[in-house]
Amino acid sequence: MKTDDFDYVLPPERIAQTPVEPRHAARLLVIDRQHDELAHATFWQISDYLRPGDLLVINQTRVIPARVFARKDTGGRVELLLLRRQDELTWETLVGGKGMLAGRQLVVEGGPPGEVAAVLEGARRLVRFSEPLEPYLPAVGQMPLPPYIHTPLSDPERYQTVYARQPGSAAAPTAGLHFTPELMAHLQANGVRFASVTLHVGLDTFAPVTEDDPREHHIHTEWCELPPETAAHINQARANGGRIVAVGTTSVRTLESAARQVAPEDGKRGVVVQPFAGATDLFILPGYTFRAVDAMITNFHLPRSTLLMLVSAFAGRERMLAAYQAAVELGYRFFSFGDATLIF
């Protein structure tokens, strides 16, 4: 297995710069693994492919305004992208600026002073502030849109799912951006149920793999939680013959992390997942055996990314690359504000 095996050519004009309105009007590429077939629909029509008793597992994380600017004690300006909070005062950040060594003093523009507490890998730093930073973020922070989106976002809520509840992400779980309250009500009226997990999204998930062998790639941890109530819904749905449909790769990683907690004897009794809260470094590559996920809803992913490797593990690399090629030819919109796929 080589990283080049997960490369494909994407014309720049296929990268969506703005979201479709309404959300559920995005296109949907349906990938049927059993019959090796593709179908084309709108996201609203996803109800045609779901059955009563299916359980959609959604990630209720909320994106924080994680891009902030600060001044170093030398006067120079530096950009901080908040990746995850370590404790009340300390954040793991991605810094854009020179001279950010341990001990460097800085002051957030419109916010508190801080200090580089530790130098991590690459551009990552631990920054400790003099007081909690969260109260300042609504005023001083900006929405951290991906670098391939160049069009300003007029409404920051458009980069949030309609069910976002738990602040903590540096990026949106973008598969969920296609859901509207109307669509969710429509699905529930048809017997489809929803259950929530939380995974606070960092940036490693989206980063290209630079190693020639993807098995040598180091993926950083992300915090996730699958609560007892959700575990009960998942185990009951599977017992009743329903499918567990992960909405987004973040839900996939949370579900599969929780499935790894199941003892063998419980698995024999039909237990699919155990409640779980903690850090996950699960890196899903082809050859992985999925334990909890029967189907997934996800967007189109970057070439050579861990996410393209994940969906290839689920559906097969050749099938996914052929589907992506068809999507390019048919004018589908790619990445965060782009169209969706349903793989079952």
N, C-alpha and C positions, 0 to 999 in steps of 0.2 A: 504494500500500500504506500502510495506516494501522495504528497500534497497536490502535485500537478494533476492527479486524477480527479480533483474536485474543482478544476478551473473551467471557465467558460467565457465566451466573448459576449459582452453586454454593451450595446451602443449607448452612449451617454444620454441620448434623448429618451431612453426607456426608464430612467431614474425619475420617479415621481417627485416633483417639487412642492406640490400642494395636495391636500387631501380632497377626495371626492365628496360631494354633498348630494343627498344625505349620506351618512356613513355607510348604510347598508346598500348603496347603489354601486359599490365597487364590484369589479368582476371577480368571479370565482372559478378557478381551474380545479376540476374534480379528478382525482387520480385514484382509480379503482385498481388496487393491487391484485385482487383475485382474478379479474378478467383482463388485466393489463390494458385498460381502456382509459381514455381521457374524455371528459365532457366539459362543456362550457356553460356557465350560468352567471347570474348576479348573486351577490352575497345574500340578498333577501331570500333567494330560492334555496338556500342551504336546508331549509325545512323539508325540501323534497328528498333529501338524502339522509335525514335523521329519522329515528323511529321512536314511538312511545316507549319510555323506559330507559332511553339513552340519558347519560349524565354528562353534561358539559362542565368541565373543571376550569374555572377562570382564575386569573391572578389579579387580586384586588390591590396590588401595590399602586402607589401614586408617585408620579415624578415630582421631585422637589426642584425649585429654581436653583440648580446646583452650580451654575457658572457665575463666579464672583471675581471681582478685580480688587487688587490690593497694591499698596505702595511699599517697596522695600525701604529699609533704613537708609539706603543710598539714594533714594528718590525715584528709582526706576519702577515702572509699572509691571505687574505680573498677573497672569490669569490663573485662577485656581478652579479646577473642576472637582467638586466634592464627590467622592466615590462611595464611601461608607463611613458612618460614625463609629469610632472605636469606644469612646466613652463620652461623658457629658461635655467635655471640652476639646476632645481630640478627634480629628478627621483624617482618614486616608484620602489624599488628593492627588490629582494629576496636575503638574505645574507647567505653565508655559512661560519661560523666562530663565535667564542665566543667573548663576551664582546662588542658587537656592540650596546652600549647604546647611548642615546641622548648626543650629544657633542663630541662623539668619532671622532678624526681626522684620516684621511687616505689620501693616495696618490695613484692614479691609476698608475699602472706600465706602463710607457710610456705616461702618461697623466697628467691631472691636479689634485691638491689636492681637498679634499672635507671634509664634516662633516656630521655625522648622525644628521639630523634635527628633526626627530621624530621616535618613536618606534610604529609600527603598529601591527596588529594581527600576531601572530606566528613569522615567520622569515622575515616578511616584514619590510622594513625601508624606510623612506624618506631620501635621501641623496642629499645634496646641494653642487654642485661643484663651484669652484672659477671662472670658465669660461665654456662656452657650451662644452658638452662632444662629441656631434655628429662628429665634424671634426676629432676627434682622433679615432673613432670606426673602420674605415677601417684598421688601423694599429694595434690597440691594442685589438680589440674585436674578439671573436670567434663565429661561428655559434652555436646557442643553440639547439643542437639535443636533442630529448627526452632521458630520462635516460635508457630506454629499448633498445636503439640502441647502440651497443658496438663496431661496426665496423667504423673506421674513414671514413669520407666522402672525397673522392679525389677531387671532384668538388663542391664547396659550392653552385653553381648555381643550382645544382640538388635538393636542398631543397628550391627552389623558383619555383613558377609557371612561365610559359613562358609569362604571361601577368601581372606579378607583377610590379606595378608602384609607389605605395605610401608607403615609408618606415614607419615602426612603430610597427611591430609585433614581439613578442617573440617566436612565433611558426608559422609554415606554415599552411595555409588552405589546408590540404593535399588532399582533393578530387580533387582539381584543378591540382595536380602534374601530372595527367594522360593525360592532354591535350598537344598536339603538334600543331605547326602552320599548319601542313599538315591536321590534323584532324579537326581543326577549319575551315579551308578553305573548306574541304569536307562537313562539316555540313552546312556551309553557302551556298554552291552551291546547297544543297538540301532544302533550304528554311528555315533553322533554324537560328535564330538570337541570338545575344549576347548583354547583357547590363551589366554595371559594378556598383558595390557597393564597399564600403570599410568598413571593420571591422578589427581593429587592435587586433590581437589575444593575450590574456594573457594566463596564465597557469591554471586558475580556470576551464576553459572549460574542461580540460583533467583530472582534479584531481578526484580521487575516492571520493565518498560520504561516510563519516564516520558515520553519524547519522543513527540510526535504521530506522527512518522515513524520507524519502528523502524530504518531505515538510518542514522539519526543517533545511535543508541545506541552507547555505547562499552563494549565488553566487555573486562574485564581478562584478563591472561594466566594460564594455568594450566600447570603443568609436567606433561609426559607422556612416556612411553617405550613404544615398540614395538620389542622386541629382535629380533635377527637370527633366532632360532629361531622366534618367532611369525611374522615376515615369511615365512619359508620355508613354514610350515604354511598360511598364508593363500594364498600364490601357488600352492601345490600343490593345495589344496582347490578353488580356482577352476578350475585346469587340469583337474581330474578331474570337473568338473561339479557340485561341491558349492556350497552357498550360504554366504556369509559372514553370520552372524547376530550383530549387535552386541547385547550384553547391557548396556543402558543408554545414555543419551545421552553419557556420558563415554567409553564405548568407541567410539561413533559419531565423536565429535570426534577421538579418537586415531587411529582408522582413516583418516579422511578427511585428517587432517594428514599422516599417513605416505603417503597416496596422492598428495598434492601434491608429494612428493619424487621421484616417478617421472619420469624423462626421457621425452620423447615416443617416442624410438626403442625404449626398454624397454617402454613401454606397448603398442606395436604387437606386441611379442613375448609379450604376455600377462602382464607383470609388473603386479601390482595395487598393491603397497605396497613401499616401501623401509624398512629399519630407521630409526628416528627417535628422538631424545631431545632434548628442549628445550621451550621455552615455545611454547604455541599460543594465538593469539587468534582462532581460526576461529569466525566467527559465521554460522551457517547459516540462511538465510532462503528463503522460496519463490522459486523460480527457480534455486536451486543444483542443480548436476548431481552426483549421488552417484557416486563412482568405486569405492568398496570395499564398501559396505554393500548387501546384497541383502535383508535383513530385520532387524527390530529388536524387542527386548523392552524395554519401558519402562513406567513407572508413569503415572498421570494427573498432569498438570502444571497449575501455577497459571495463572489467566487473565493475559493480557498478558505472559507470561514468554518469555524466549528459548527455553526448551525446548518450549513449545507451538508456537513459530514453527518450530523444528527439525523436529518431527514433522509439521507442516503442509507443510513443504518436501518431506518424503518421501512423504506420503500424500495431500496436497491439503487446503487449509484447510477447504473446505465438508464434505468427508468426515470430517475429524477433529472438527469442531464438531458434526456430526450424531451421530457416535459418542459424543461426550461427553454430548450431550443424552440419548441412549438410556441411557448408563450412569447418569446422574443419576436418570432415571425408574425404572430397574431396581434401584436401591439399591446400586450399586457404591461401594466405599470409596476415597477420593481421597488423593493425596499420599504422603508418605514411608512411612507404615505401611499404605497402602491396597493396592488390587488392581492387577493388571498388564494390559498390552495386548501382543499380538503382532501386528506389522504386517508383512505380506509381499506 
